[in-house]
Amino acid sequence: MLGSACAQRAAAPAACSTVRAPQQQQAAALAFRRAVGGGGAALRSAAAGSSTAAPPCRGAACTQAVAAPERPTQQPSAGGSEQPPLKVIIAGGGIGGLVLAVGLLKRGFDVTVLERDMTAIRGEGKYRGPIQIQSNALAALEALDTHVAQRVYEEGCITGDRINGLCDGVTGDWYIKFDTFHPAVDMGLPVTRVISRITLQEILADACRALAGDSIILNSVNVVDYEQGVDPKTGRKIVTAIAQDGRRFTGNLLVGADGIWSKIRDKMIGPTKANYSEYTCYTGISDFTPADIDVVGYRVFLGNGRYFVSSDVGGGKMQWYGFNKEPANGTDPPGKRKERLMEIFGDWSHHVTDLLKATPEEEILRRDIYERAPMFKWADGRVVLLGDSAHAMQPNLGQGGCMAIEDAYQLVLDLCHEADKAAEKGPGAELDVERVLNGYMRKRVVRAASIHGMAGMAAYMASTYKAYLGEGLGPLEWLTKFKIPHPGRVIGQIIMKATMPGTMGRVLGGFRRTLDQTDRLPMCHLADQPQGFPHDLFPVYMEDDDALLRASHAAWVLEPVTAGANRELHLEFEATKGQSPVISRQGMTVGRAAACDLRLDAPSASDRHARLHQCEAGDYHITDLGSQQGTYVNGKRLVPNTPHRLLPSDELCFGSNDLGGKRFKVKMMHRSLLEGGRHGSYERPRSVPPPSDATMGQPQLGAAQ
């Protein structure tokens, strides 16, 4: 489906576990050609000739350049003169608006995009950060324009090829894992990625300009109102978008893609207040290399009144979001955001605190989280809403931008259907725009509302998690010391394990009925398979936490616990790297003797105090060697000469802490850091070699190379 421009992608059907029969593929292709013919022979020819919507892709896999198409020919009118194509005004140059513009321009519509500020993002300052594009939206981009999709694949970072899921915020232990890989593969969809919002907008804007020139997107136009009427020259209905500075833009259709604070929405249904989620969100991007970056893509850390999200975003960077329940419109003193975050999350897992420590103060942003309740009126005559202007939701499901892409593709498809019908009626036939918009709304409103509800439920669950009985009970808080699992935690885990596969299928595959009307073949791509571990181990790691821990490309070392090193990660890292040997299968001895691998200059230490080693199964153990003052793990003294299994972040004390015992934490470090690398310099492989002739046609993905 992606054609000869990408040799690796052309072989992709061989890597898919399910492919439709040829008869189904031909039927789908025929349906697409009929659907998006674009209003008669002229638009049908334009759609067929518009094989690209962007400049040639820049990736190494690209083998030939494809020129951008010229503007489509106008369809003839009944009188022999040329009738202009449908003129569409799009208020908002965000992701949804630009996706819509690309799709309509390719199929012969006259489009103008009006954007208030191309660099602005709601409350997030100059840098917009990455956005997650899940399988449902990626497939829609493929069906819309293969070269736009290809550029997204080249620029994005795959996270769905790894283990993802929910964790306990304090301990970091897995609560439940997500499998977004196999649902995508089974349904023939691309695997979830993240990409910079700015980069994605640039890709889409480039595609628009390649199709229609630089004037297609007008910046600094803030649409605040609209009027509907009749063109006195033609007698046909028109709509006029009115900018804040008084400029007027007239067309046959106005699309409000202007976000959660949409003025088009206010005009359509009346001003309404957005709902504050009760959470403010801190976010940042850090140069940091997690020890398990090759096997874990993203985590959501659960807490009571707070939660935390971290994700690999490629380029050696990790993005994180810290949510805290508090009143809206809060502020922080200058230079105090990291300090406040450490107050909120400082007692949480090192997976959280390491990211905070590795983020410069000036790179931490803050914004309050708002949403709007689902509504069932998206259209008013020749005006329609799209994306956040219709269904702004909380970010917890990662589907806000994806829903906007689905909206855009559905609207393109419906307009093309109607254009084809108008062309069959003969030259000069008018498109029934109002019927199209109402039909588009009916097709989208239920799915958007259901995803909106799931996002709200995910936010509620993430922020009301209680690990142990007694948590949040005030006078009964002392019960937490017994570490009795909270009943809600246990019941929730059972429910989620039972429902998660179906939920993933609905979220990722809920748009397939529309995609089946296109010529996009249901397939996944070779580059989407796991890179950090053999594919057949995926189900093992989903079930076995210990196996996943062993699979990390990490070295285990001891990090000295010293005062004053709890704010800057690089100080801790250098202290660890310079002092502790790597714990190996051969083992390392700790003590005062000169022959010890890790010498302890402390009166509480024995000459040969303890030994640490990795066992054959891959786990790490410590054995007290009969030391005089003992070896302690998390405050508990070990039985001499008896191995004790270690876990990341365990605190060791060699000798009594009261008598000056030396304290260390067990630390996992990605091996690249011990091989001359630095935090933020490591990036996972982006693809695997194309398959050999012997593996072509195999029904399942093979092991990572």
ChimeraX attribute file (.defattr): number of C-alpha atoms within 10 A of each C-alpha:
attribute: neighborCount
match mode: 1-to-1
recipient: residues
	/A:1	16
	/A:2	21
	/A:3	12
	/A:4	13
	/A:5	19
	/A:6	18
	/A:7	15
	/A:8	20
	/A:9	21
	/A:10	16
	/A:11	20
	/A:12	21
	/A:13	22
	/A:14	21
	/A:15	27
	/A:16	24
	/A:17	19
	/A:18	17
	/A:19	20
	/A:20	13
	/A:21	8
	/A:22	10
	/A:23	9
	/A:24	13
	/A:25	19
	/A:26	14
	/A:27	15
	/A:28	19
	/A:29	18
	/A:30	14
	/A:31	16
	/A:32	21
	/A:33	20
	/A:34	19
	/A:35	23
	/A:36	28
	/A:37	27
	/A:38	33
	/A:39	30
	/A:40	22
	/A:41	16
	/A:42	18
	/A:43	26
	/A:44	23
	/A:45	17
	/A:46	22
	/A:47	22
	/A:48	14
	/A:49	15
	/A:50	21
	/A:51	18
	/A:52	20
	/A:53	29
	/A:54	27
	/A:55	19
	/A:56	19
	/A:57	20
	/A:58	13
	/A:59	13
	/A:60	8
	/A:61	14
	/A:62	16
	/A:63	15
	/A:64	12
	/A:65	11
	/A:66	15
	/A:67	14
	/A:68	19
	/A:69	18
	/A:70	14
	/A:71	18
	/A:72	23
	/A:73	15
	/A:74	18
	/A:75	21
	/A:76	19
	/A:77	14
	/A:78	12
	/A:79	9
	/A:80	9
	/A:81	11
	/A:82	14
	/A:83	14
	/A:84	14
	/A:85	20
	/A:86	21
	/A:87	18
	/A:88	22
	/A:89	25
	/A:90	30
	/A:91	30
	/A:92	29
	/A:93	28
	/A:94	27
	/A:95	23
	/A:96	29
	/A:97	29
	/A:98	27
	/A:99	29
	/A:100	29
	/A:101	31
	/A:102	29
	/A:103	26
	/A:104	28
	/A:105	27
	/A:106	31
	/A:107	29
	/A:108	29
	/A:109	26
	/A:110	22
	/A:111	23
	/A:112	24
	/A:113	24
	/A:114	26
	/A:115	23
	/A:116	18
	/A:117	15
	/A:118	17
	/A:119	15
	/A:120	15
	/A:121	16
	/A:122	10
	/A:123	12
	/A:124	16
	/A:125	13
	/A:126	10
	/A:127	14
	/A:128	16
	/A:129	19
	/A:130	22
	/A:131	20
	/A:132	25
	/A:133	26
	/A:134	27
	/A:135	28
	/A:136	26
	/A:137	26
	/A:138	24
	/A:139	30
	/A:140	28
	/A:141	22
	/A:142	22
	/A:143	23
	/A:144	27
	/A:145	21
	/A:146	22
	/A:147	25
	/A:148	25
	/A:149	21
	/A:150	24
	/A:151	20
	/A:152	24
	/A:153	22
	/A:154	16
	/A:155	21
	/A:156	24
	/A:157	25
	/A:158	29
	/A:159	28
	/A:160	26
	/A:161	27
	/A:162	25
	/A:163	24
	/A:164	23
	/A:165	18
	/A:166	20
	/A:167	22
	/A:168	22
	/A:169	29
	/A:170	18
	/A:171	16
	/A:172	20
	/A:173	13
	/A:174	16
	/A:175	19
	/A:176	19
	/A:177	20
	/A:178	18
	/A:179	19
	/A:180	23
	/A:181	24
	/A:182	20
	/A:183	20
	/A:184	28
	/A:185	25
	/A:186	18
	/A:187	21
	/A:188	26
	/A:189	29
	/A:190	28
	/A:191	28
	/A:192	24
	/A:193	26
	/A:194	25
	/A:195	21
	/A:196	20
	/A:197	19
	/A:198	21
	/A:199	17
	/A:200	22
	/A:201	20
	/A:202	15
	/A:203	22
	/A:204	28
	/A:205	24
	/A:206	20
	/A:207	27
	/A:208	29
	/A:209	19
	/A:210	22
	/A:211	25
	/A:212	23
	/A:213	13
	/A:214	12
	/A:215	11
	/A:216	19
	/A:217	23
	/A:218	17
	/A:219	16
	/A:220	14
	/A:221	20
	/A:222	21
	/A:223	26
	/A:224	19
	/A:225	18
	/A:226	19
	/A:227	15
	/A:228	19
	/A:229	13
	/A:230	11
	/A:231	14
	/A:232	9
	/A:233	6
	/A:234	8
	/A:235	9
	/A:236	11
	/A:237	16
	/A:238	21
	/A:239	22
	/A:240	21
	/A:241	28
	/A:242	18
	/A:243	19
	/A:244	14
	/A:245	11
	/A:246	13
	/A:247	12
	/A:248	14
	/A:249	16
	/A:250	19
	/A:251	21
	/A:252	21
	/A:253	25
	/A:254	29
	/A:255	25
	/A:256	29
	/A:257	32
	/A:258	29
	/A:259	26
	/A:260	19
	/A:261	18
	/A:262	21
	/A:263	21
	/A:264	27
	/A:265	28
	/A:266	15
	/A:267	14
	/A:268	20
	/A:269	13
	/A:270	9
	/A:271	13
	/A:272	10
	/A:273	11
	/A:274	14
	/A:275	13
	/A:276	15
	/A:277	20
	/A:278	15
	/A:279	22
	/A:280	21
	/A:281	17
	/A:282	20
	/A:283	22
	/A:284	22
	/A:285	24
	/A:286	22
	/A:287	19
	/A:288	24
	/A:289	27
	/A:290	24
	/A:291	22
	/A:292	20
	/A:293	25
	/A:294	25
	/A:295	23
	/A:296	22
	/A:297	22
	/A:298	23
	/A:299	24
	/A:300	27
	/A:301	29
	/A:302	25
	/A:303	23
	/A:304	18
	/A:305	18
	/A:306	23
	/A:307	26
	/A:308	26
	/A:309	20
	/A:310	21
	/A:311	22
	/A:312	28
	/A:313	26
	/A:314	24
	/A:315	15
	/A:316	19
	/A:317	19
	/A:318	24
	/A:319	21
	/A:320	24
	/A:321	21
	/A:322	23
	/A:323	27
	/A:324	22
	/A:325	15
	/A:326	14
	/A:327	12
	/A:328	15
	/A:329	8
	/A:330	10
	/A:331	10
	/A:332	11
	/A:333	7
	/A:334	8
	/A:335	12
	/A:336	12
	/A:337	19
	/A:338	20
	/A:339	16
	/A:340	13
	/A:341	18
	/A:342	17
	/A:343	10
	/A:344	15
	/A:345	22
	/A:346	19
	/A:347	13
	/A:348	18
	/A:349	19
	/A:350	19
	/A:351	19
	/A:352	25
	/A:353	18
	/A:354	21
	/A:355	21
	/A:356	29
	/A:357	24
	/A:358	21
	/A:359	22
	/A:360	15
	/A:361	16
	/A:362	12
	/A:363	13
	/A:364	20
	/A:365	17
	/A:366	20
	/A:367	19
	/A:368	20
	/A:369	19
	/A:370	19
	/A:371	20
	/A:372	21
	/A:373	14
	/A:374	17
	/A:375	13
	/A:376	13
	/A:377	16
	/A:378	23
	/A:379	25
	/A:380	17
	/A:381	18
	/A:382	25
	/A:383	27
	/A:384	26
	/A:385	27
	/A:386	31
	/A:387	27
	/A:388	22
	/A:389	24
	/A:390	31
	/A:391	26
	/A:392	26
	/A:393	31
	/A:394	24
	/A:395	18
	/A:396	18
	/A:397	19
	/A:398	16
	/A:399	25
	/A:400	24
	/A:401	23
	/A:402	23
	/A:403	28
	/A:404	28
	/A:405	28
	/A:406	27
	/A:407	27
	/A:408	29
	/A:409	26
	/A:410	22
	/A:411	25
	/A:412	26
	/A:413	26
	/A:414	19
	/A:415	27
	/A:416	30
	/A:417	21
	/A:418	22
	/A:419	28
	/A:420	23
	/A:421	21
	/A:422	19
	/A:423	22
	/A:424	13
	/A:425	11
	/A:426	13
	/A:427	18
	/A:428	17
	/A:429	15
	/A:430	15
	/A:431	20
	/A:432	14
	/A:433	20
	/A:434	16
	/A:435	16
	/A:436	20
	/A:437	24
	/A:438	17
	/A:439	15
	/A:440	22
	/A:441	22
	/A:442	14
	/A:443	15
	/A:444	19
	/A:445	18
	/A:446	14
	/A:447	16
	/A:448	24
	/A:449	19
	/A:450	14
	/A:451	21
	/A:452	26
	/A:453	17
	/A:454	19
	/A:455	20
	/A:456	19
	/A:457	14
	/A:458	15
	/A:459	21
	/A:460	15
	/A:461	17
	/A:462	25
	/A:463	20
	/A:464	17
	/A:465	22
	/A:466	23
	/A:467	23
	/A:468	20
	/A:469	21
	/A:470	20
	/A:471	19
	/A:472	14
	/A:473	11
	/A:474	8
	/A:475	9
	/A:476	11
	/A:477	13
	/A:478	12
	/A:479	14
	/A:480	17
	/A:481	11
	/A:482	10
	/A:483	12
	/A:484	12
	/A:485	14
	/A:486	17
	/A:487	13
	/A:488	15
	/A:489	17
	/A:490	14
	/A:491	10
	/A:492	16
	/A:493	14
	/A:494	12
	/A:495	10
	/A:496	14
	/A:497	14
	/A:498	11
	/A:499	11
	/A:500	15
	/A:501	15
	/A:502	11
	/A:503	14
	/A:504	17
	/A:505	16
	/A:506	17
	/A:507	19
	/A:508	24
	/A:509	21
	/A:510	15
	/A:511	20
	/A:512	18
	/A:513	9
	/A:514	14
	/A:515	25
	/A:516	19
	/A:517	21
	/A:518	24
	/A:519	19
	/A:520	22
	/A:521	24
	/A:522	24
	/A:523	24
	/A:524	29
	/A:525	22
	/A:526	25
	/A:527	23
	/A:528	24
	/A:529	27
	/A:530	29
	/A:531	21
	/A:532	21
	/A:533	21
	/A:534	14
	/A:535	19
	/A:536	14
	/A:537	14
	/A:538	19
	/A:539	12
	/A:540	13
	/A:541	20
	/A:542	18
	/A:543	12
	/A:544	10
	/A:545	14
	/A:546	13
	/A:547	16
	/A:548	19
	/A:549	19
	/A:550	15
	/A:551	17
	/A:552	21
	/A:553	19
	/A:554	21
	/A:555	18
	/A:556	22
	/A:557	22
	/A:558	25
	/A:559	24
	/A:560	21
	/A:561	18
	/A:562	12
	/A:563	6
	/A:564	9
	/A:565	15
	/A:566	15
	/A:567	17
	/A:568	15
	/A:569	19
	/A:570	15
	/A:571	13
	/A:572	20
	/A:573	18
	/A:574	11
	/A:575	17
	/A:576	20
	/A:577	17
	/A:578	10
	/A:579	15
	/A:580	18
	/A:581	17
	/A:582	19
	/A:583	20
	/A:584	16
	/A:585	15
	/A:586	9
	/A:587	17
	/A:588	19
	/A:589	23
	/A:590	22
	/A:591	24
	/A:592	20
	/A:593	17
	/A:594	11
	/A:595	12
	/A:596	17
	/A:597	19
	/A:598	18
	/A:599	19
	/A:600	21
	/A:601	13
	/A:602	15
	/A:603	14
	/A:604	23
	/A:605	28
	/A:606	22
	/A:607	20
	/A:608	20
	/A:609	26
	/A:610	23
	/A:611	21
	/A:612	24
	/A:613	23
	/A:614	19
	/A:615	14
	/A:616	8
	/A:617	8
	/A:618	15
	/A:619	16
	/A:620	23
	/A:621	19
	/A:622	23
	/A:623	20
	/A:624	24
	/A:625	23
	/A:626	17
	/A:627	19
	/A:628	14
	/A:629	18
	/A:630	23
	/A:631	28
	/A:632	20
	/A:633	19
	/A:634	11
	/A:635	13
	/A:636	12
	/A:637	17
	/A:638	18
	/A:639	15
	/A:640	15
	/A:641	14
	/A:642	13
	/A:643	17
	/A:644	16
	/A:645	16
	/A:646	18
	/A:647	17
	/A:648	18
	/A:649	19
	/A:650	15
	/A:651	21
	/A:652	26
	/A:653	22
	/A:654	27
	/A:655	24
	/A:656	19
	/A:657	16
	/A:658	7
	/A:659	12
	/A:660	14
	/A:661	22
	/A:662	21
	/A:663	19
	/A:664	21
	/A:665	20
	/A:666	17
	/A:667	21
	/A:668	21
	/A:669	21
	/A:670	22
	/A:671	18
	/A:672	18
	/A:673	19
	/A:674	13
	/A:675	8
	/A:676	7
	/A:677	13
	/A:678	17
	/A:679	19
	/A:680	18
	/A:681	14
	/A:682	21
	/A:683	17
	/A:684	15
	/A:685	13
	/A:686	15
	/A:687	19
	/A:688	15
	/A:689	10
	/A:690	16
	/A:691	17
	/A:692	7
	/A:693	7
	/A:694	7
	/A:695	14
	/A:696	14
	/A:697	14
	/A:698	14
	/A:699	14
	/A:700	16
	/A:701	21
	/A:702	16
	/A:703	14
	/A:704	17
	/A:705	13
